[in-house]
């Protein structure tokens, strides 16, 4: 890092600010994180390291200045916190805890022999919430939001038994209790089971389930969710009747609020670390998720003197747990077949607790990963689970034991078709296509999924049930379910309303978005962006088959028409041709088009400074994929091209830009960086 130039540091700080802002939005505002807590913490640490080395490059939008995420377009009302809800700085090892404790002493000018009491408690993984009481009555509850403005969830918290509606006599006239709304592991498991049974959304983890349940516009939905609360502090208060953090927390506990059962006071780093390690040992047995331990200076007069930095108090620190590992036995290796025919090896483990979760399965990814690890049934393995990441094998402890290597199958275990890996690929795939039952059910799940047709009410159990009954063999059968209303109603668990809702959702997709439908068919190499690129140029869904068949038959004009589309290469053309070459797929296609009437595909564009211009993206884009950038350009009325020529109007160059940047400079073409492009997009609305 010390070898970075200022320009390189500035570019990386820009990329980190955008990436962290994106993940803050996903975590705090949408309850749908893409990365684990450990991966997020690594981004924040990198940003802090760079800012320490280059303090004059700290940005106005620096993550170090922000808490949570701004509340926008929420169905709930907004609440401005009288006292800002701060975040916490993190430590990841003993040395960082010792340095924090030393900074406290230096700031307060304390001698080494003078004790500093520190409270310690486990850091529950929930949704921060502030509860404002006036004259003993609860008047408002709000989420943290961006620390300054949160969402009003007052009607919702009325259904949380841990939150009293009135406080006993003797509390301050105005008193805000702050804590975490959470869901126990057992309740989370039961909720997801009920959601899956009903074909509803599955939550990734207890924190997401708690956040999604609390932030409901309809409080009656919250009332049905098993939410809990515990307090960790306070905000606005007309008076603070105690002189220490610990005594204040015990007062809050006497008011009827649960607090951490591990809350204690230590007077040395050794004692703090011992408590941290004890909580870590007991973590797997807790019925709630925690991700670390929080330390706070106990004396409130010290807290007031220490004050705050940009977004966190100097007097508090979160000591995070590392990714958890455990040793167990690999009892078997099973092969699962996905919707694209990919054969994925899954390790079946002797049950073991990792990160508070009992793990029995682990992905082995592909044939090459099995060979790399040298794993076979019977091996002792080390597995790791970091945050919400799927458990993975990180070491094979019995690699040298004399056993035959695992033989990866060359036949599909579901249909017996040949299983092969295409040239240059590591994944082995079943060649059975839609005759393979595993692919058929999973392709049906994909067809109705959120990013494809987005038909509400179709969970995996419903599709499996209807498939087993012979009602769903292909996508077109979904539209014929209207003729089976009485049969569906006769099934256990179905009521008039649920059946009618399902059928109405299906009928609502009789005129589907053509690109979503094309993506929903699960054609090899045709993802969301590729499907949109195809439809933006072909426009009519019915024309896709014709041009694909002509290209496969050797029609050079048809092949050229497809490959001239930016982002469409020979592999996509080949995949389309192969799909329509299979008679069964053609039958499915014809049957489906007989049930639907997709409108002509057109892309709405907005007026912008780049409307009508040709834009080229080059180099590494840090805050978005190349496909996302091209989609943005098209929405702004521009053409996204893959090559620089005299017709190019604008080049957007990320780090590592090479020959395209040089050519653009030679031609005198306007060139901007990714931040400049983001500004154009933002100003266009």
C-alpha positions as CSV (number, residue, x, y, z in Angstrom):
1,X,0.0,0.0,0.0
2,X,2.9,2.3,0.8
3,X,3.9,2.2,-2.9
4,X,0.6,3.7,-4.0
5,X,0.7,7.0,-5.8
6,X,-1.7,9.7,-4.8
7,X,-3.6,9.2,-8.1
8,X,-3.9,5.5,-7.4
9,X,-5.0,6.1,-3.8
10,X,-7.6,8.7,-4.9
11,X,-9.0,6.3,-7.5
12,X,-9.2,3.4,-5.0
13,X,-10.9,5.7,-2.4
14,X,-13.5,6.6,-5.0
15,X,-14.2,3.0,-5.8
16,X,-14.4,2.0,-2.1
17,X,-16.8,4.9,-1.4
18,X,-19.1,3.7,-4.2
19,X,-18.9,0.0,-3.3
20,X,-19.4,0.6,0.4
21,X,-22.4,2.9,-0.3
22,X,-23.9,0.2,-2.5
23,X,-23.5,-2.5,0.2
24,X,-24.9,-0.1,2.9
25,X,-28.0,0.4,0.8
26,X,-28.4,-3.3,0.3
27,X,-27.9,-4.1,4.0
28,X,-29.7,-1.2,5.7
29,X,-32.4,-0.1,3.2
30,X,-33.2,-3.3,1.3
31,X,-32.4,-6.0,3.8
32,X,-30.7,-8.0,1.0
33,X,-26.9,-8.0,1.4
34,X,-24.7,-9.4,-1.4
35,X,-21.6,-10.0,0.7
36,X,-20.7,-11.4,4.1
37,X,-20.0,-9.2,7.1
38,X,-16.3,-10.1,6.9
39,X,-16.1,-9.0,3.3
40,X,-17.8,-5.7,4.1
41,X,-15.5,-5.2,7.1
42,X,-12.5,-5.7,4.8
43,X,-13.7,-2.9,2.5
44,X,-14.2,-0.6,5.4
45,X,-10.7,-1.4,6.8
46,X,-9.1,-0.8,3.5
47,X,-10.8,2.6,3.2
48,X,-9.6,3.5,6.7
49,X,-6.0,2.4,5.9
50,X,-5.9,4.6,2.8
51,X,-7.4,7.6,4.6
52,X,-4.8,7.2,7.3
53,X,-2.0,7.3,4.7
54,X,-3.5,10.0,2.6
55,X,-5.6,12.2,5.0
56,X,-5.7,15.0,2.4
57,X,-7.6,12.7,0.0
58,X,-10.5,12.0,2.3
59,X,-13.7,12.4,0.3
60,X,-16.9,14.2,1.1
61,X,-18.8,11.0,0.6
62,X,-16.3,8.9,2.6
63,X,-17.8,5.9,4.3
64,X,-15.9,7.0,7.5
65,X,-18.3,9.9,7.7
66,X,-21.6,8.0,7.3
67,X,-23.8,5.8,9.4
68,X,-26.2,3.3,7.9
69,X,-28.0,4.4,4.8
70,X,-30.2,7.3,3.8
71,X,-33.9,6.5,4.0
72,X,-35.5,7.0,0.5
73,X,-38.8,6.0,-1.0
74,X,-39.9,4.3,2.1
75,X,-43.7,3.5,2.7
76,X,-43.0,4.4,6.4
77,X,-42.7,7.9,7.7
78,X,-39.4,9.5,8.5
79,X,-38.2,10.4,12.0
80,X,-35.3,12.7,12.8
81,X,-33.3,11.5,15.8
82,X,-32.8,14.1,18.5
83,X,-29.5,12.5,19.3
84,X,-27.7,10.9,16.3
85,X,-27.6,7.1,16.3
86,X,-23.9,6.4,15.8
87,X,-22.0,3.4,14.4
88,X,-19.1,1.6,16.0
89,X,-15.4,1.3,15.1
90,X,-14.2,-2.3,14.7
91,X,-11.3,-4.3,16.0
92,X,-10.4,-7.8,14.8
93,X,-7.6,-8.9,17.1
94,X,-6.0,-8.4,20.5
95,X,-3.5,-5.9,19.3
96,X,-6.2,-3.5,18.0
97,X,-8.1,-3.8,21.3
98,X,-4.9,-2.9,23.2
99,X,-4.3,0.1,20.9
100,X,-7.9,1.3,21.5
101,X,-7.4,1.0,25.2
102,X,-4.1,2.8,25.0
103,X,-5.7,5.6,23.0
104,X,-8.4,6.0,25.7
105,X,-5.7,6.5,28.3
106,X,-3.7,8.9,26.2
107,X,-6.8,11.0,25.4
108,X,-7.8,11.2,29.1
109,X,-4.1,11.7,30.2
110,X,-4.4,8.8,32.6
111,X,-1.4,7.0,34.3
112,X,-0.8,3.4,33.5
113,X,-1.7,2.4,37.0
114,X,-5.0,4.2,37.0
115,X,-7.8,1.7,36.2
116,X,-10.3,2.3,33.4
117,X,-13.5,0.2,33.8
118,X,-14.8,-1.1,30.5
119,X,-18.2,-2.8,30.0
120,X,-18.4,-5.7,27.7
121,X,-21.4,-7.4,26.1
122,X,-22.2,-9.6,23.1
123,X,-23.1,-7.8,19.9
124,X,-26.3,-9.1,18.7
125,X,-26.9,-9.1,14.9
126,X,-30.3,-7.4,14.5
127,X,-31.8,-4.0,13.5
128,X,-31.1,-1.0,15.6
129,X,-34.2,0.7,17.0
130,X,-34.7,3.8,19.2
131,X,-37.8,3.9,21.5
132,X,-38.8,7.4,22.8
133,X,-40.7,7.6,26.0
134,X,-42.3,10.8,27.3
135,X,-43.8,10.9,30.8
136,X,-43.3,7.1,30.8
137,X,-45.3,6.4,27.7
138,X,-44.0,5.1,24.4
139,X,-44.6,7.9,21.8
140,X,-42.3,6.9,18.9
141,X,-40.1,4.1,17.6
142,X,-37.7,4.6,14.8
143,X,-35.0,2.6,12.9
144,X,-31.5,4.0,12.7
145,X,-31.6,4.8,9.0
146,X,-28.6,7.0,8.2
147,X,-28.1,7.8,11.9
148,X,-29.8,11.2,11.6
149,X,-33.1,10.1,10.0
150,X,-34.8,6.8,10.4
151,X,-38.2,5.2,9.6
152,X,-41.2,5.4,11.9
153,X,-42.1,1.9,13.2
154,X,-44.2,2.9,16.2
155,X,-47.2,0.8,15.3
156,X,-45.0,-2.2,14.6
157,X,-43.1,-2.3,17.9
158,X,-46.4,-2.4,19.7
159,X,-46.4,-6.1,18.8
160,X,-43.0,-6.9,20.3
161,X,-43.6,-8.3,23.8
162,X,-40.1,-7.3,25.0
163,X,-40.9,-3.6,24.5
164,X,-43.0,-2.1,27.3
165,X,-45.6,0.5,26.3
166,X,-45.2,2.3,29.6
167,X,-42.2,2.7,32.0
168,X,-42.4,2.6,35.8
169,X,-42.3,5.8,37.8
170,X,-39.0,7.5,38.4
171,X,-37.6,7.4,34.9
172,X,-36.6,10.7,33.2
173,X,-39.5,12.7,31.6
174,X,-37.9,12.2,28.2
175,X,-36.0,8.9,27.7
176,X,-35.0,7.1,24.6
177,X,-34.0,3.5,25.0
178,X,-31.9,2.1,22.2
179,X,-31.4,-1.5,21.3
180,X,-31.7,-4.3,18.7
181,X,-34.8,-5.9,17.2
182,X,-33.9,-9.5,16.4
183,X,-35.2,-12.9,15.7
184,X,-34.0,-16.1,17.5
185,X,-32.5,-18.9,15.4
186,X,-35.4,-21.2,16.2
187,X,-38.0,-18.7,15.2
188,X,-36.1,-17.8,12.0
189,X,-36.0,-21.5,11.0
190,X,-39.7,-21.9,11.7
191,X,-40.5,-18.7,9.7
192,X,-38.5,-19.7,6.7
193,X,-40.2,-23.2,6.8
194,X,-43.6,-21.5,6.8
195,X,-42.6,-19.1,4.0
196,X,-41.4,-21.9,1.8
197,X,-44.6,-23.9,2.4
198,X,-46.6,-20.8,1.4
199,X,-44.4,-20.1,-1.6
200,X,-43.2,-16.8,-0.1
201,X,-39.8,-15.1,0.2
202,X,-37.1,-16.9,2.1
203,X,-34.9,-14.8,4.3
204,X,-31.1,-15.1,4.1
205,X,-30.5,-15.0,7.9
206,X,-32.2,-13.9,11.2
207,X,-31.1,-10.3,10.8
208,X,-32.7,-9.9,7.4
209,X,-35.9,-11.6,8.7
210,X,-36.0,-9.2,11.7
211,X,-35.4,-6.2,9.5
212,X,-38.0,-7.2,6.9
213,X,-40.5,-8.0,9.6
214,X,-40.1,-4.7,11.5
215,X,-40.1,-2.5,8.4
216,X,-43.6,-3.5,7.2
217,X,-46.1,-0.9,6.2
218,X,-48.8,-3.1,7.5
219,X,-48.2,-3.6,11.2
220,X,-50.4,-6.7,11.2
221,X,-47.7,-8.5,9.3
222,X,-45.2,-7.6,12.0
223,X,-47.6,-8.9,14.6
224,X,-47.3,-12.4,13.0
225,X,-43.5,-12.4,13.2
226,X,-41.7,-13.6,16.4
227,X,-39.6,-10.5,17.0
228,X,-37.6,-9.8,20.2
229,X,-35.7,-6.8,21.6
230,X,-32.9,-6.1,23.8
231,X,-31.4,-2.8,24.9
232,X,-27.8,-1.7,24.6
233,X,-28.0,2.0,25.5
234,X,-30.0,5.2,25.4
235,X,-30.3,8.4,23.3
236,X,-32.1,11.6,24.2
237,X,-32.8,11.9,27.9
238,X,-34.0,14.9,29.9
239,X,-31.6,13.6,32.6
240,X,-29.2,10.8,33.1
241,X,-29.6,9.5,36.7
242,X,-26.6,7.3,36.9
243,X,-22.8,7.8,36.6
244,X,-21.8,4.7,34.7
245,X,-22.8,2.7,31.6
246,X,-23.3,-0.4,33.7
247,X,-25.6,1.3,36.2
248,X,-27.6,2.9,33.4
249,X,-28.1,-0.5,31.7
250,X,-29.2,-2.0,35.0
251,X,-31.7,0.8,35.4
252,X,-33.0,0.1,31.9
253,X,-33.3,-3.5,32.8
254,X,-35.4,-2.7,35.8
255,X,-37.7,-0.7,33.5
256,X,-38.6,-4.0,31.8
257,X,-36.2,-4.2,28.9
258,X,-34.1,-7.3,28.3
259,X,-30.3,-6.6,28.2
260,X,-27.4,-8.8,27.3
261,X,-26.9,-11.7,29.8
262,X,-23.2,-11.3,29.2
263,X,-23.0,-7.7,30.3
264,X,-20.1,-7.3,32.7
265,X,-17.4,-4.8,33.7
266,X,-13.7,-5.4,33.2
267,X,-10.7,-3.3,34.4
268,X,-8.0,-4.7,32.1
269,X,-7.5,-5.8,28.5
270,X,-6.7,-9.3,29.7
271,X,-10.1,-9.5,31.4
272,X,-11.8,-8.0,28.3
273,X,-10.2,-10.6,26.0
274,X,-11.0,-13.4,28.4
275,X,-14.7,-12.4,28.4
276,X,-14.6,-12.1,24.6
277,X,-13.2,-15.6,24.3
278,X,-15.7,-17.0,26.7
279,X,-18.6,-15.5,24.7
280,X,-17.0,-17.0,21.6
281,X,-17.0,-20.4,23.1
282,X,-20.6,-20.2,24.1
283,X,-21.7,-18.6,20.8
284,X,-22.7,-21.8,19.1
285,X,-25.2,-22.6,21.9
286,X,-26.9,-19.2,21.9
287,X,-30.3,-19.0,20.3
288,X,-29.5,-15.7,18.6
289,X,-26.9,-14.6,16.2
290,X,-24.0,-12.5,17.4
291,X,-21.0,-11.2,15.5
292,X,-18.7,-9.9,18.2
293,X,-18.4,-8.2,21.6
294,X,-18.9,-4.5,22.3
295,X,-16.6,-2.6,24.7
296,X,-17.6,0.7,26.3
297,X,-15.9,3.0,28.7
298,X,-18.0,2.6,31.9
299,X,-17.7,6.1,33.4
300,X,-20.1,8.5,31.7
301,X,-18.0,11.5,32.5
302,X,-15.1,9.8,30.6
303,X,-17.5,9.2,27.7
304,X,-18.5,12.8,27.6
305,X,-14.8,13.9,27.6
306,X,-13.9,11.3,24.9
307,X,-16.8,12.4,22.6
308,X,-17.1,11.2,19.0
309,X,-15.2,11.0,15.7
310,X,-17.1,11.4,12.4
311,X,-19.5,8.5,12.8
312,X,-18.5,6.6,16.0
313,X,-17.9,7.3,19.7
314,X,-14.3,7.2,20.8
315,X,-15.4,5.4,24.0
316,X,-16.9,2.3,22.3
317,X,-15.4,-0.5,20.1
318,X,-16.9,-3.6,18.5
319,X,-14.5,-6.6,18.7
320,X,-15.6,-8.8,15.8
321,X,-15.4,-12.6,15.7
322,X,-13.3,-14.1,12.9
323,X,-14.7,-16.5,10.3
324,X,-15.5,-19.7,12.1
325,X,-14.0,-23.1,11.4
326,X,-14.7,-26.6,12.6
327,X,-13.4,-30.2,11.9
328,X,-15.7,-33.0,10.9
329,X,-16.0,-36.1,8.7
330,X,-17.0,-36.0,5.0
331,X,-19.5,-39.0,5.0
332,X,-20.5,-38.9,1.3
333,X,-20.4,-36.9,-1.9
334,X,-23.7,-36.6,-3.8
335,X,-24.2,-35.1,-7.2
336,X,-27.0,-32.5,-7.7
337,X,-28.2,-31.5,-11.2
338,X,-29.1,-27.8,-11.6
339,X,-31.5,-26.2,-14.1
340,X,-28.7,-25.7,-16.7
341,X,-27.6,-29.3,-16.3
342,X,-24.6,-28.5,-14.2
343,X,-23.5,-31.4,-12.0
344,X,-22.6,-30.0,-8.6
345,X,-20.9,-32.2,-6.0
346,X,-22.3,-31.7,-2.5
347,X,-20.4,-33.0,0.5
348,X,-22.6,-34.7,3.2
349,X,-21.0,-34.0,6.6
350,X,-21.2,-35.5,10.1
351,X,-23.2,-32.6,11.7
352,X,-21.0,-29.9,13.3
353,X,-21.7,-26.5,14.8
354,X,-20.1,-23.6,12.9
355,X,-21.0,-20.0,13.6
356,X,-24.0,-21.0,15.6
357,X,-25.4,-23.1,12.8
358,X,-25.4,-26.9,12.5
359,X,-23.8,-27.6,9.2
360,X,-24.5,-30.9,7.5
361,X,-23.8,-30.1,3.8
362,X,-21.1,-28.2,2.0
363,X,-20.6,-27.4,-1.7
364,X,-17.6,-28.9,-3.4
365,X,-18.2,-26.7,-6.5
366,X,-17.0,-28.9,-9.3
367,X,-14.8,-31.8,-10.5
368,X,-11.6,-29.7,-10.3
369,X,-12.2,-28.6,-6.7
370,X,-12.6,-32.2,-5.6
371,X,-9.3,-33.0,-7.3
372,X,-7.6,-30.0,-5.8
373,X,-8.7,-30.9,-2.3
374,X,-8.3,-34.6,-2.9
375,X,-11.4,-35.3,-0.8
376,X,-13.1,-38.7,-0.6
377,X,-15.9,-40.1,1.6
378,X,-14.3,-40.8,5.0
379,X,-11.9,-37.9,5.0
380,X,-11.5,-35.6,8.0
381,X,-12.0,-32.0,6.7
382,X,-11.9,-28.5,8.0
383,X,-14.9,-26.3,7.0
384,X,-15.4,-22.6,7.3
385,X,-18.5,-20.5,7.5
386,X,-18.0,-16.7,7.3
387,X,-21.2,-14.6,7.8
388,X,-23.9,-15.8,5.4
389,X,-21.5,-17.4,3.0
390,X,-22.2,-21.1,2.1
391,X,-19.9,-23.3,4.2
392,X,-16.8,-24.5,2.3
393,X,-14.0,-27.0,2.8
394,X,-10.7,-25.3,3.4
395,X,-8.5,-28.3,4.3
396,X,-8.4,-32.1,3.9
397,X,-6.7,-33.5,7.0
398,X,-6.5,-37.1,5.7
399,X,-5.4,-36.4,2.2
400,X,-2.5,-38.9,2.5
401,X,-4.8,-41.8,3.6
402,X,-4.8,-44.8,1.2
403,X,-8.2,-44.6,-0.5
404,X,-9.3,-44.6,-4.1
405,X,-10.0,-41.1,-5.5
406,X,-13.6,-40.0,-6.0
407,X,-14.9,-41.0,-9.4
408,X,-16.8,-38.0,-10.9
409,X,-19.7,-39.4,-12.9
410,X,-19.9,-39.3,-16.7
411,X,-23.6,-40.0,-16.7
412,X,-26.4,-37.8,-15.3
413,X,-27.6,-39.3,-12.1
414,X,-31.2,-38.1,-12.8
415,X,-31.8,-39.2,-16.4
416,X,-28.7,-41.2,-17.4
417,X,-27.8,-38.9,-20.3
418,X,-24.1,-38.3,-21.0
419,X,-22.4,-35.7,-18.8
420,X,-19.6,-33.7,-20.4
421,X,-17.6,-30.6,-19.9
422,X,-17.4,-28.2,-22.9
423,X,-13.9,-27.3,-24.1
424,X,-12.3,-24.8,-21.8
425,X,-14.9,-25.3,-19.0
426,X,-14.5,-27.0,-15.7
427,X,-18.3,-27.6,-15.1
428,X,-19.7,-31.0,-16.2
429,X,-23.2,-30.8,-17.5
430,X,-26.0,-33.2,-18.4
431,X,-26.8,-33.2,-22.1
432,X,-30.4,-34.4,-21.5
433,X,-31.9,-30.9,-21.6
434,X,-35.6,-30.7,-20.9
435,X,-36.0,-34.5,-20.8
436,X,-34.0,-34.5,-17.6
437,X,-36.5,-34.3,-14.6
438,X,-34.0,-32.3,-12.4
439,X,-33.6,-29.7,-15.1
440,X,-37.3,-29.5,-15.8
441,X,-38.4,-28.7,-12.3
442,X,-35.6,-26.3,-11.7
443,X,-36.1,-24.6,-15.1
444,X,-39.8,-24.2,-14.1
445,X,-38.6,-22.6,-10.8
446,X,-36.3,-20.3,-12.8
447,X,-39.1,-19.5,-15.3
448,X,-41.4,-18.1,-12.5
449,X,-38.5,-16.5,-10.5
450,X,-38.3,-12.8,-9.6
451,X,-35.8,-11.9,-12.4
452,X,-37.7,-13.9,-15.0
453,X,-41.5,-14.0,-15.2
454,X,-41.8,-13.0,-11.5
455,X,-45.1,-14.9,-10.9
456,X,-46.0,-14.7,-7.2
457,X,-47.0,-17.8,-5.2
458,X,-44.8,-20.4,-6.9
459,X,-42.4,-21.7,-4.4
460,X,-40.2,-24.8,-5.0
461,X,-42.5,-27.0,-3.0
462,X,-45.5,-25.9,-5.1
463,X,-43.7,-26.6,-8.4
464,X,-42.5,-30.0,-7.1
465,X,-46.0,-30.9,-6.0
466,X,-47.7,-29.9,-9.3
467,X,-44.9,-31.6,-11.3
468,X,-45.3,-34.8,-9.3
469,X,-49.1,-34.7,-10.0
470,X,-48.4,-34.3,-13.8
471,X,-49.8,-30.8,-14.0
472,X,-46.6,-29.0,-14.8
473,X,-44.4,-30.5,-17.5
474,X,-43.4,-27.3,-19.3
475,X,-43.8,-23.5,-18.9
476,X,-47.0,-23.5,-21.0
477,X,-48.7,-25.7,-18.4
478,X,-48.4,-22.8,-15.9
479,X,-51.0,-21.0,-18.0
480,X,-53.3,-24.0,-18.1
481,X,-53.6,-24.2,-14.3
482,X,-56.7,-22.0,-14.5
483,X,-58.5,-25.2,-15.7
484,X,-57.4,-27.0,-12.5
485,X,-58.8,-24.6,-9.9
486,X,-60.9,-27.2,-8.2
487,X,-58.1,-29.8,-8.2
488,X,-55.7,-27.3,-6.7
489,X,-58.3,-26.3,-4.1
490,X,-58.7,-30.0,-3.1
491,X,-55.0,-30.2,-2.1
492,X,-54.1,-29.9,1.5
493,X,-53.1,-26.4,2.5
494,X,-54.8,-24.6,-0.3
495,X,-57.7,-22.2,0.3
496,X,-59.9,-20.2,-2.1
497,X,-57.9,-17.0,-1.6
498,X,-54.5,-18.6,-2.1
499,X,-55.6,-20.5,-5.2
500,X,-57.2,-17.4,-6.7
501,X,-54.1,-15.3,-5.9
502,X,-51.9,-17.8,-7.7
503,X,-54.1,-18.0,-10.8
504,X,-54.5,-14.2,-10.9
505,X,-50.7,-13.8,-10.8
506,X,-50.4,-16.2,-13.7
507,X,-53.1,-14.4,-15.7
508,X,-51.2,-11.2,-15.1
509,X,-48.3,-12.6,-17.1
510,X,-50.2,-13.4,-20.3
511,X,-48.4,-10.4,-21.9
512,X,-45.0,-10.8,-20.4
513,X,-41.8,-8.8,-21.0
514,X,-40.1,-10.6,-23.9
515,X,-36.6,-10.3,-22.5
516,X,-37.6,-11.7,-19.1
517,X,-39.4,-14.6,-20.8
518,X,-36.3,-15.3,-23.0
519,X,-34.1,-15.3,-19.9
520,X,-36.7,-17.5,-18.1
521,X,-36.3,-20.3,-20.6
522,X,-32.8,-21.0,-19.2
523,X,-31.0,-21.2,-22.5
524,X,-27.3,-21.7,-22.1
525,X,-25.3,-18.4,-22.1
526,X,-28.5,-16.3,-22.3
527,X,-28.6,-14.3,-19.0
528,X,-30.6,-11.3,-18.1
529,X,-28.4,-8.8,-20.0
530,X,-27.9,-11.0,-23.0
531,X,-31.7,-11.5,-23.3
532,X,-32.2,-7.8,-23.2
533,X,-29.5,-7.2,-25.8
534,X,-31.1,-9.7,-28.1
535,X,-34.6,-8.3,-27.7
536,X,-33.5,-4.7,-28.1
537,X,-32.4,-5.6,-31.6
538,X,-34.7,-8.4,-32.7
539,X,-37.8,-6.8,-30.9
540,X,-40.3,-9.6,-31.7
541,X,-40.0,-12.8,-29.5
542,X,-41.3,-15.0,-32.3
543,X,-38.4,-13.9,-34.5
544,X,-35.7,-15.3,-32.1
545,X,-36.3,-18.9,-33.2
546,X,-36.1,-18.1,-36.9
547,X,-32.8,-16.2,-36.8
548,X,-31.2,-18.8,-34.5
549,X,-32.2,-21.7,-36.7
550,X,-30.9,-19.9,-39.8
551,X,-27.6,-19.1,-38.1
552,X,-27.2,-22.8,-37.1
553,X,-28.0,-23.9,-40.7
554,X,-25.0,-21.9,-41.9
555,X,-26.8,-18.6,-42.9
556,X,-23.9,-16.2,-42.6
557,X,-26.2,-13.2,-42.7
558,X,-28.2,-14.4,-39.8
559,X,-25.1,-15.2,-37.8
560,X,-23.7,-11.8,-38.6
561,X,-27.0,-10.1,-37.6
562,X,-26.7,-11.7,-34.1
563,X,-23.0,-11.2,-33.6
564,X,-23.2,-7.5,-34.7
565,X,-25.2,-7.0,-31.5
566,X,-22.8,-5.6,-28.9
567,X,-22.3,-8.3,-26.2
568,X,-23.4,-11.2,-28.4
569,X,-20.7,-13.6,-29.4
570,X,-20.4,-17.0,-31.2
571,X,-21.1,-18.9,-27.9
572,X,-24.5,-17.2,-27.6
573,X,-25.3,-17.8,-31.3
574,X,-24.3,-21.5,-30.9
575,X,-26.4,-21.9,-27.7
576,X,-29.5,-20.5,-29.4
577,X,-29.1,-22.7,-32.4
578,X,-28.6,-25.8,-30.2
579,X,-31.7,-25.0,-28.2
580,X,-34.0,-24.7,-31.2
581,X,-32.3,-27.7,-32.9
582,X,-33.8,-30.0,-30.2
583,X,-37.4,-31.0,-31.2
584,X,-38.5,-31.1,-27.6
585,X,-37.5,-27.5,-27.1
586,X,-39.3,-26.4,-30.2
587,X,-42.4,-28.1,-29.0
588,X,-42.1,-26.3,-25.7
589,X,-41.5,-23.0,-27.5
590,X,-44.6,-23.4,-29.8
591,X,-46.8,-24.5,-26.9
592,X,-45.7,-21.5,-24.8
593,X,-46.3,-18.9,-27.6
594,X,-49.8,-20.4,-27.9
595,X,-50.5,-19.3,-24.3
596,X,-49.0,-15.8,-24.2
597,X,-48.9,-12.6,-26.3
598,X,-45.7,-10.7,-25.5
599,X,-45.7,-7.1,-26.8
600,X,-43.0,-5.8,-29.1
601,X,-39.9,-5.2,-27.1
602,X,-38.8,-1.5,-27.0
603,X,-36.5,0.3,-24.6
604,X,-37.5,3.5,-23.0
605,X,-34.8,6.2,-23.1
606,X,-34.4,9.6,-21.4
607,X,-33.1,12.9,-22.7
608,X,-29.5,13.3,-21.6
609,X,-26.2,14.8,-22.7
610,X,-25.3,11.5,-24.3
611,X,-28.6,10.8,-26.2
612,X,-27.8,9.8,-29.8
613,X,-24.1,9.4,-29.1
614,X,-21.9,6.4,-29.1
615,X,-20.2,5.5,-25.8
616,X,-17.4,3.0,-25.2
617,X,-16.5,1.6,-21.8
618,X,-12.9,0.3,-21.2
619,X,-10.7,-0.7,-18.4
620,X,-12.0,-2.1,-15.1
621,X,-15.2,-0.7,-13.8
622,X,-15.3,-0.8,-10.0
623,X,-18.8,0.1,-9.0
624,X,-20.8,-1.7,-11.7
625,X,-20.4,-4.4,-14.3
626,X,-19.8,-3.6,-17.9
627,X,-23.3,-4.8,-18.8
628,X,-24.8,-2.5,-16.2
629,X,-22.9,0.4,-17.6
630,X,-24.1,-0.4,-21.1
631,X,-27.7,-0.7,-19.9
632,X,-27.3,2.8,-18.3
633,X,-26.0,4.2,-21.6
634,X,-29.0,2.8,-23.5
635,X,-31.5,4.1,-21.1
636,X,-29.9,7.5,-21.6
637,X,-30.5,7.2,-25.4
638,X,-26.8,6.4,-26.2
639,X,-25.4,3.5,-28.1
640,X,-22.9,1.3,-26.2
641,X,-20.2,0.1,-28.5
642,X,-17.4,-2.3,-27.9
643,X,-14.8,-0.7,-30.0
644,X,-13.3,2.8,-30.5
645,X,-13.7,4.4,-34.0
646,X,-14.1,7.9,-35.5
647,X,-17.8,7.5,-34.8
648,X,-17.2,7.2,-31.0
649,X,-18.3,10.2,-29.1
650,X,-17.3,9.4,-25.5
651,X,-14.9,6.9,-23.8
652,X,-15.4,6.0,-20.2
653,X,-12.1,4.7,-19.0
654,X,-11.5,2.7,-15.7
655,X,-8.2,1.5,-14.2
656,X,-6.2,-0.6,-16.6
657,X,-7.5,1.1,-19.8
658,X,-5.1,0.3,-22.6
659,X,-5.3,0.4,-26.4
660,X,-8.8,1.8,-26.5
661,X,-7.8,4.7,-24.4
662,X,-4.7,5.4,-26.5
663,X,-6.8,5.2,-29.7
664,X,-9.4,7.6,-28.3
665,X,-6.7,10.1,-27.3
666,X,-5.2,9.9,-30.8
667,X,-8.6,10.5,-32.3
668,X,-9.4,13.4,-29.9
669,X,-12.4,11.6,-28.4
670,X,-13.7,13.0,-25.1
671,X,-12.6,10.8,-22.2
672,X,-14.0,10.6,-18.7
673,X,-13.5,8.3,-15.7
674,X,-16.2,6.2,-13.9
675,X,-17.0,9.0,-11.5
676,X,-17.7,11.3,-14.5
677,X,-20.0,8.8,-16.0
678,X,-21.8,8.4,-12.6
679,X,-22.4,12.1,-12.6
680,X,-23.9,12.1,-16.1
681,X,-26.3,9.3,-15.0
682,X,-27.2,11.0,-11.8
683,X,-27.9,14.4,-13.5
684,X,-30.1,12.6,-16.0
685,X,-32.3,11.5,-13.2
